[in-house]
């Protein structure tokens, strides 16, 4: 095998992910090993979670698993108002690592609940971010509607003159645009952003992978299976007619995928650290890569400060 690696310049961890990882790391430094508990995976990446676990972080799925008086960190995906209030009532030392972009959407749903209007959330049912967003509606839960497709819009029955919408931040921009177009057509007076709440980091990475797929015979995405944004990158590449695979690291690469190709595209989801990309490149170099070129626009990633509350 002999092929060129096309490496997307716009790739890898976003500001919200970097902030969440830094929050857990800083908490461990301040409060000590085995003193920090994180509700849900702080970000959806196997390697990130395992590395934080190795240096002393505990990851749990329910508040009942956290010991009394511990330092409790909420993941980047956010939690419901109910969980937040319960954690406070139990006396945990809370540090909220919810991504600031997600927090903006939470505020929107809070306001919808205060006004008693219907709230439509475009996103994947059961995803941690969507659960946290839906959980911001503190009124009549029957007024919150989670949809994902045009068919879901067709089945929707709300008062469009008294409703708003929000979207999961990590959705496919193309598919979300179709759903949003159908929603606005059915309910022209529904309140919401001009486009969608898909965060800029997600959009930039999807635009990059779209261009990468056009010049590559096969595309590899570094990211975990439970990462929404990483899965969307794979889907975007496939929408260009290019074979694409999502892998945690090089151990997930099947060499048969590389047979007969002259170019391999490589990118990483917004929760995948750069050292995984470097490890995959090393693997590809040992298995036929003869050159590497970065393609696309530079990633001008912004930064977010650490949470103000909970970190002295």
N, C-alpha and C positions, 0 to 999 in steps of 0.2 A: 504494500500500500504506500501511496505517496500523495500527500494532499497539503493544502494551505489552510491555516487557521484564520478565520475571519472573526476577530474579537470585537464585540460591541463596546464602544467607549462608554455609552450610557448603560451602566449595569450595576448590580450589587446593592448593598445596604442603603436604605434611605435615611433621612433625618430622624424620623420617628423610631425606626429600629435602632439606630445608633444611640439615641437618647434612652431607650428602654434598657439596652444592654449596659450602658454607662451607669444607669440608675441602680441596677442590681449590683454591679461591680463596686460602686461607691458605697452602697449600703453595707456590703460585706466588709469593706475597709473600715467603716465607721463603727459598726456594731459587732463585728467579729464573725468568724466562720461558724456555721450551724445556728446562727441567730436570725437568719433571714428566710422568710417563706414567701413564695410567689404563687398567687392564685392564677392557675392556668399557665401554659407555656408563655413566657414573656414575649417571645416572637415565635413564629412557626418555622423553626429550623432545627433539625435534629442535632447538628454539631454545636450550635450556639447554646442550646439547652444543656447538652451533655457537658460542655466546658464550664458552664456556670455551676452545674451540679458538682463538678469535681472540685471547685474552689469553695464549696460550702453552701450553695443555695439549695433550698428544698422547693420542689414544685408540687402543688396540690390542686385538686379539682373542686373541693368544697371547703367552706370555712370550718367545718367540723374537724378537719384534719390539722388545723393550725393550733399550736399550743397557746394557752392563755398568756397574754401580754407580749406576744412575739412581734417582730417587725414584719408587716404584711405589705407586699407590693402587688398592685393591680397591673396586669399585663398591658401591652401597647394597644390591645384591642378594646379595652374598656370593660366596665361592668355596669350592671343595672343599678338604679337608684336604691332598690330594695337591698341588694347585696352591700352596697356602700354604707347604707344606714345600719345594717345589721353588724357590719364589721366595726363601725364606730361604737355601737351599743355594747359590743363585747370587749371594748377597750384595747383593741390592737393598735400598735403604732403604725399608722397607714402612710404609705408612700404611693401616690397615684402616677404610674408611668404611662397612662393612656396617651396615645399620640395626639398632639395638639390639633391636627387636622380632624381626627375623630371627635375630639371634644367640641369642635364647632358644630358638628352634626348633632351631637348630644344636646346642645343648647337649643337647636332648632326644634327637636322633638319635645324638649321640656316646655317650650313656648306653645307648641301645638296642644299639649296636655292642659296647660293653663287656660287656653282658649276653648278647649273642649271640641276641637275640630278633628276630622279624620286625618290620620298620618299614614302615608303610603311609603314603605321602605323597599326600595329596589335592591335586592341582595339575595344571598343564598341562605335559606332557612337552616338554622342550626349552627352557622358559622359564628365564632365567638364575637366578632365585631357586630354582627347583626343582632345577636342576643343582647349585647350591651346597649345597642341603639334602641331596640324595641323596649328595653327595660327602662328607658328614660321617660316613657309615657306613664305617668302616675295616675291617670284617670281611668276611664272605662276602656279596658284592654280590647274590647271588640271594635274599637275605633282605630286600631293599628292593623295594617295589612301588609304582609310581606309578599312581594311578587318578584318575578325574575324575567318573565317572557311576555311577548305580545299576547299569547293565549291567556296569561294570567290577567292582563289588562282587560281583555274581553269579558272575563268572568267577574271582574270587579264591580261592586255595586256600592257607590258612595255618593255623597252630596259634593260634587266637584266644585261648587261655589264656596264651600266651607271645608277645604282640605289643603294639605300640603304634602310634598314628597321630599324624600332624601334618598341617597344611594350609598351603598357600601363603597368604601374608598378604593377597593382593589379589583373592581370589575373590569371586564373587557370594554373598552371605550366603544368599539363598533357595535357590540350586542346591546350595550346599555342605551346607545343612541336610538336603536330600533324600538326598544321598550319605551323609552321616553317619548319618542315621536307618537307612538300609539296612545300613550297616556295623555299627552297634551291634545291629541285629536279628539279623544273621548271626553276629556275634561279641560276645555281651553282656559278655564279660570283657576285651575289648581295652582297653588303657590309653590314656588321653588326656584332654584337657580336657573339661569338661562340655559345651561347645558346639564351637567351632572356634578355630583360631589366627588367623582373619581379624582384622587389626588394627583398633583402635577408629577410627582415621582413615578406613579404608575403609568401615567400617560406618556412620559418621556421614554420609559423603558419599553413600552409597547410600540411606540413609533420606531424606536431603534431596532427592535426585533423584526418588525415588518420589513424594514429595509435590508436587514441582515439576511432574512430568509430568501429575498429575491436574488442574492448573489451566492448562496450556499446550497450545496447538494443535500446536506443534512444539518440540523441545528440541535445543539445540546444546551439545555437550560440547567444551571446549578440551582437546586432548590428542593425542599422537602415536599412530600406528597400532600401534606395537609396545609401547604402554603397557597392561599388563594391567588395572590399576585403571580407566583411562579407558574401555577397551572394556566393562568390566563396568557402568560408569555408563550407557553407551548401551543395553546390554541391559536394565538395570533400567527405564529409561524406556520402552523398547519393550514390556516386560512389562505396562505399564499401558495399552497400546493407543495409545500416542502415537508419532508419527514422531520419530526421533532420529538425529542425525548427529554423527560425530566429526570434528573439524577441527583442523589444526595452528594455524591462525590464520584471519583473515577471507578470505584468498585461497582457502580451501577451501569457502567458502559459495556455494551456487548460489541465486541470487535466486528461482528458481522454487519453492524450498522455502517461501518466505515469502508466496507468492501466496494471497490469500483467508484469511489467518490474522488473528486479533485479539490473540493473545498468543504470545510467543516465550520459552521457558524457556532459561536460560543457566547453565551451571556449568562447572567445570574439574576435571580429574583431579588426583590427588595429586602428580603430577610436572609440572604445568603452572603456570608463574609467573603472577602477577597481571597483569603488563603485557600479557599476551596477552588476558586477559579485557577489559582496558580498551581494547585495540585493536579487539576484536570489537564492543564496545559503541559505539565511535566509528563503525564501519562500519554498524552497525544504525541508528544515529541519522541517518546520511546516506541511509538507504534505507527510511525509513518509520516508525521508532520515534518515538512521541510522548510516551512516559513510561517511567520505570523504577521498579520497586519491588523491594526486597529481601524475600525470603520465607524462612520457616523460622526455626530456632533459630540463635543465634550459634555460630560455630566457636571453641570454647575449646581451641585447639591447644596442646599442651605443647611443650617444647623439649628437645633432647638436647645435652649438652656435646660438644665436638669430641673425637676420639680422643685418648687419653692417650699412646699410643705413637707415635713418629715425628714429632710436632710439638713442637719445642723451646719 
